[in-house]
Amino acid sequence: MRRLGLLAGLALTVSILLPGSALAAVGGSDLPVMGSHAGDCTENIATLQGRCVTTGRISHFGVTTMEQDFQSTGLGTGSTFSGTWTLTVANGDQVFGTSAGTTYTADGVHFLTLGTWVSSGGTGRLAEANLTIDATVQLTSVSVEGGIVTFAGEVTLVGRLSY
């Protein structure tokens, strides 16, 4: 009886300390996703079209590469963006979808972008994946050449995955 109480207490402690595992539904659905990426973004000052390519690690996927094409409404604080993205995971499978968010800046050099990435499809084991990611992106303008601004970026990702 004492052993049963000890095991029950241990199970309760583990479920409290690891809330992500306690919240995940059976069958690989509603899994918490966390990760970080770093890379570069470019944006055309005239057309406000841009592209970001970042790499990093995301839970459940391992090493990943994110490629995103976007259209923004400007380079100032409060400007918005929307776009499409493809996430390639360690085994080559992909998830793709749309993104949208808002960018803030106090000095025109350092930018904070808050956005949401929502999947619309995938390949391989991720063909039926539903992925939603909230991203916090820290961007620093590093150069302007020929009407193209280049930014160095660091991304923090938090979301949910079902497949």
Steps between C-alpha positions, in 0.01 A plus 500: 500500500784735584657436157168581327482833684859580405432422133182710501689791657780467244250496213331812635834678542604414143167622360538831686864553401442404136173674409557459126489122530198517727309719252579304184208294375538133413613420144746782428251785515512834678873472566685805632763633259791726598818606327726772376643602164753750371567631151457786257213689344503737206236755402470714189443861613297587189269196479506403871533135394739287698645159571636338818706184532573375851629179654478356848342230711131443570366232733357192320690599182869532592709724275273708275517763229224759456460689173246779486391742229301800622341831408509779759316829525815693596820508700371712788342414830155345472559374146347162425602206284348191348669220315559135428755269660654156471659319794735216404567258786805281565379204288403721201124504563337839472216699652376812323244772558429868549620761745395844620616744763606847608841665525612764751810723512617792708808590295462355148794264558369256760163336436266275698262292292216300651331254268302181463583220259217255413554189288286410200673176395811293503694207358603156627410433863385865526249479211207527744675719756327794663763741627443841653800703618516836674835660422693781659760632257783737593642665185797734460561688176857420394520654151317686226624443148325571170166555669518171693514498881666198660409403855660253740230324697441281802167320535331341802223256409218363720201308370293181467531202266254226409563224246 
